[in-house]
């Protein structure tokens, strides 16, 4: 069965889903995107993801060429055309075809759908390993297509026997390249960075859920605090909640996923399965 994508104003088969080399996304790496899940052919949290998409557009000084309602219509049509029950929808907005390869112009929009798979079950049961690295993403509140540092750091990740990177700068942890980061203190409070990060949709739902059960603070977290935490976890649309059991080779807490992480994971999973609020 052919897979369709939508480019600017038309649906085309995936093999024809092409843009010109003059696009600023190719020439300068300029563009942004958003991504959300589809469960049983129903897009999840589409309004929240579109809110962030349009917020990224404002930060990037680009005007999305389709209205919000048109984008939603395209999403539902794409789901119908492709017939994939559980998938991921990506909306990419590029810098457009710039004559001088530098100036902003009319953006291109690409809406695509692909099969979606969660991380391996063992990672939810045993947790993942992170390696600290000093770096601050550019324009962190926009979901840009700039993943240069994360890709460049892949040998570093392998060298440190880690699954992902945890960024920090000026003594404060910010985020992972594709996930938000939380700790649970020895006093049972949940803390997460509140600035210089991309505020994820899953992060927002976790904060809402945690406020009903725990004391939660958005603040700067030092690397030492993270290493001394009783629990840690990351979250994203593609991962849900993943426990972090090792940072820089050091076990977090007892080195196993903790009860707070597990409770929030269950709440989030139930919400995803039922389409309800956390």
N, C-alpha and C positions, 0 to 999 in steps of 0.2 A: 504494500500500500504506500502511495506517495505521501510525503510529508510536505505541508504547505507552510510558507512564511508570508508575512505581509511587509511590503516595502513601499512607503510613502502613500500610495493610493491604490494598491492592487495586491491581490494574492498571487503568488507564483510558487512553483515547486522549489524544493530546497536547493536543487542543483542550479537554479537560476536566481537564487537569492544573493545577488552581487551588488556592490557599489563601486564607483569609479576610484581609481588610485589617487585622484586629486582631493579626495575627502580629507578634512583635517584630522579625522580619527586615524588615518593612515600616515599622513604627512607629519602630524605633530602629536598624535596620541590624545586628541582633544574630543571628549565626548562623555556621556554619562549613561547610566542604565538603571533599571530596577528589575527585580526577579521575585516571583511568588509562585506558590504551589497550587496545583489543581488536584482535587480529590474527588473521585467519582464524577469527573467532568464538571465539577463546580470550582471556580476560582476562589481561593481562600484569602480573606482580608484585602480584597482588591482595592477598596476605598483608601485604606491606610497606605498601601503601596503607591497608589496614584498620588496621594498627598505628598509622599516623599519624592516621587518622580518630578512633580511640578516644583517642589522646593529646590531640587537639584538644578532644574532648568534656570531658576532665578539666580542661584549662586553662580552658575556657569555663563550667565548672560546670553542664554539661548532661548529662543521661542519655539516651543513644541508645535509642529505644523498641524496637529490635529487637536480637536477639542476633547475634553475629558469624556464626554458622552460618546463621541465617535470612537475613541480608544476602547472603551468598554464594549461597544458593539463589535469592533474588530476582534477583541479577545474571545467573545462568545462564538463568533463565526469561525474563528480559527480552531477552537476546541471542537466545534461541530464537524468541520472539514477533516480534521486529523483523526478524530475518534479515539484519542488516547485517554484512558480513564484517569491514571495518576501521572501527572506530568509537571513540568516547570515551564512557566511563561517568562520570557525575557523581553523587555522593552528597551531597546537601545536607541539613543538619540545622538547623532554624530555632529561634528562641527560644520559639515556641509562641504560643498565643492568650492574651495577658495582659489581664486585665480592666481594669487601670489603665494599660496601655500602658508598664509599667516593670518590674514584678516578673517574675522567672523563673517559668516554668510548664512544663507537659508539652510537649516539643518535637514538631515535625512532621518527618518524614523523606521526602525526595523522591529517587527514584533514576531518572535519565533517561539516554537513549542517543541520540547523534547522530553523523552522519558525521564522520570525522576526516581532516584534511588537514595535512600538514607545511608549514613555511614554504617560500617559493619557493626553487628550486634555486640561483638566483643568490646568495642570502644565504649558503649553505654554501660556495660557490666564492669569493666576494669578501668575505664578512664583513659585519658590521653596525656601525652607529654608535651610540654611547651618549653621553648628556649627563648630567653629574654634577648632583645636586641634594641639598641638605642636608635630610634627613628620616629619622625612625626610625618604622617601623610599630609600632602598638600590638600588644601580646601577640604578638610576632614568631614565637614557636615554635608558634602555632596557625595553621591555614590558614583564616582568617576570610573572610567575604564582604565585608569592608571594603576596597574599592578606590577610595575617595573621592579620595585624593591622585593616584593614577595617572590617573584619568579627568580630574580637574581640570587636570593637567599636560599634557594633549594639545596645547593651543596652544603651550606651552613646547617640547615635543618638535619640533613642526613649525618653530617659530622657529629652533631650533638645528640644523635639518636632520638630526635624529637618528631612529633607529628605536625607541629605548626609553630609559628613565631608569635611572641607576645611583645608588642612594642612598648617602649617607655622613653620619656625625654624629660630632662630637668628634674629627675627624681620622682616622676609621676608616671604610673602605668596608664596607657590609653586604651588600646584594643589589640586584637589580632587582625591580620589583614582582611579576613572575611567574617569576623565574629566579634561580638561584644564579650567583655570579661567581667566576672563577678567573683567576690570572695565572701565566705562566711567567716566571721571573726570567732575567736574562742568564746566570746560573750554571746554568740548566737545572732549577731546582727549581720545583715546583708549589705555589702558596700559595692559600688561600681563607679567608674569614672563618669563625670558629668559634663566634661568639656573636652574640646579637641578630639572628638570622636564622631563617627557616623552613628546616629541614634537609631538603632534597628527597630523594625516593627515587632520582632519577637522580644527584644529587650523591653519595649514598652509594655507588652503583655505580661512579662515576668514581673516588672515593677508593680503593675496593678495587682497581680495575684499575691505578691509577697507582702504588700501593705496590709492585707487582711490577716496575715499570720505572723509577720516578723517586723522588727524595726529595720527600716531601709534608709540608707544614706547615699546620695550622689556626691562624691568628693574625690580628691586626689588620693590615690593609693600608691605607696612607695613599693619598690621591689621587695624590700625586707618584710613589709607587712604581708605581701602576698605569700612569701615563703613561710611565714609564721601562721598563716590562716589555718582554720580547722577544716575548711573545704574551699574548693574553687571550681568554677565551671564556666564554659563559654556557651553562647547561644547565637543562633541565626535561623533564617528561613530554611536553609538546606540541612541544618543539623538538629534543629530543636534545641534541647539542652544536652550538652556533653560534659560529663564530669572531667575535671583536670586533677590528676593524681600525682603528677611529677612536674616540677618547674626547675630548669637548670640542673637536672639530675637529683633534686632533693624531693623526697616524698612530701605531699601536702597532707597534714593531719596524720591519719594512720596509713596513708597511702592507698586508701580505698574510697570509692564514691560514698559520700555521706548522706545522712537522712534528709537534710534540707534540700540538697540537690535532687534526691530521689522524689521527694514530695512535689517540688516544683515541676519536675519532669512529668510526673503523673498528671498534674493539673493541666499542663500544656498539651500533653498527648490527648487527654480526654476532650479538651476544647477543639483540637484539630479534627478528631474523629467525628465529633457531633456538630461542628460548625458553630458552637456556642462561644460566649465570652468566657475568658478565664475567671 
